[in-house]
Amino acid sequence: MTRLLLASRNAKKLRELRQVVADAGIIGLEIVGLDEVPHFAELPEDAPTFEGNALIKARQGYEQTGLPCLADDSGICVDALNGMPGVLSARWSGVHGDDPANTALLLAQTSDVPDQRRGAEFVSACALVHGAGAAGETTVRGTWRGSLLRESHGDGGFGYDPVFLPEGSERTAAELTPEEKNAVSHRARALAQLVEPLRELAARVPE
């Protein structure tokens, strides 16, 4: 059994990542989160890109534990705000992880944007680090297009899910079941590109 570290303390994100990996049918991986790693010292996520922040977390996880590490950095990019909040999504209001405050500020900032210009997309960059140097790193990106609503609908998901209406859907991301969201989300699309590298990890003989 190969141990895989998911570099997240966000319980909902961790559960979502675990489910996506499980749905891919990958066996032979024991998945652990940061809360299961004692004395883990987290570095600031200060890169200007999603990929950069994902690599910071994944490299750090691998270096501190010696375990293959999968990390995700994600956020919402609003067309009318030139792609912001982007990498600042989780702390847009100034307090990291305050979903209601972040969402309220974003809606206030876009209150005068007409419906036809409220395009947005969720972006997820996933980094898998399982060795030193470029040969031990893989980074992928998934996107989920939709539009930004003017008020929240639904109480599922997390973050900006209640105000994000995916293309072709009549329900927000927060109104989808976990199974529906995991089949089409930005994170699922990114992780789908890592299925083969994860299979290869699962097939390794533990040292």
QUIFEN-V645006 format. One record per backbone hydrogen bond with DSSP energy under -1.0 kcal/mol. NH is the residue of the N-H (numbers start at 1). CO is the residue of the C=O. E is the energy in kcal/mol with one decimal. If there is no record, write none. Layout:
NH;CO;E
NH;CO;E
//
This chain:
2;28;-2.7
4;30;-2.7
5;68;-2.9
6;32;-3.2
7;70;-2.4
8;6;-2.1
14;10;-3.1
15;11;-2.3
16;12;-2.2
17;13;-2.9
18;14;-2.5
19;15;-2.2
20;16;-2.4
21;17;-2.2
22;18;-2.4
23;19;-2.9
24;20;-1.2
25;22;-1.9
26;21;-1.2
30;2;-3.1
32;4;-2.5
34;8;-1.2
36;33;-1.7
37;34;-1.9
46;44;-1.2
53;49;-1.9
54;50;-2.5
55;51;-2.2
56;52;-1.9
57;53;-2.0
58;54;-2.5
59;55;-2.9
60;56;-1.9
61;57;-2.5
62;58;-2.3
63;59;-2.9
64;60;-2.4
65;61;-1.7
66;62;-2.6
69;129;-2.8
70;5;-3.2
71;127;-2.6
73;125;-2.3
75;123;-1.9
77;121;-2.9
78;84;-2.3
79;119;-2.2
81;78;-1.3
82;79;-1.8
83;78;-2.3
84;81;-1.4
86;76;-2.3
88;85;-2.4
89;86;-2.0
91;88;-1.4
92;89;-1.1
94;91;-1.5
97;90;-3.0
98;95;-1.7
99;97;-1.6
102;98;-2.7
103;99;-2.6
104;100;-2.5
105;101;-2.3
106;102;-2.2
107;103;-2.5
108;104;-2.0
109;105;-2.4
110;106;-1.1
111;108;-1.0
113;110;-1.7
117;114;-1.9
118;115;-1.5
120;146;-2.3
121;77;-2.0
122;144;-2.2
123;75;-2.7
124;142;-2.6
125;73;-2.7
126;140;-2.1
127;71;-2.7
128;138;-3.0
129;69;-2.7
130;136;-2.8
136;133;-1.6
137;134;-1.7
138;128;-2.1
140;126;-2.4
142;124;-2.7
144;122;-2.1
146;120;-2.4
147;165;-1.9
148;118;-3.1
149;163;-2.9
153;162;-1.8
156;174;-1.7
161;158;-1.7
163;160;-1.7
164;161;-1.4
165;147;-2.7
167;145;-2.2
169;166;-1.9
173;164;-2.2
174;161;-1.2
175;172;-1.4
181;177;-2.8
182;178;-2.6
184;181;-1.1
185;181;-2.4
189;185;-2.3
190;186;-1.9
191;187;-2.9
192;188;-2.0
193;190;-1.2
194;191;-2.0
198;194;-2.4
199;195;-2.4
200;196;-2.3
201;197;-1.8
202;198;-2.6
203;199;-1.6
204;201;-1.4
//
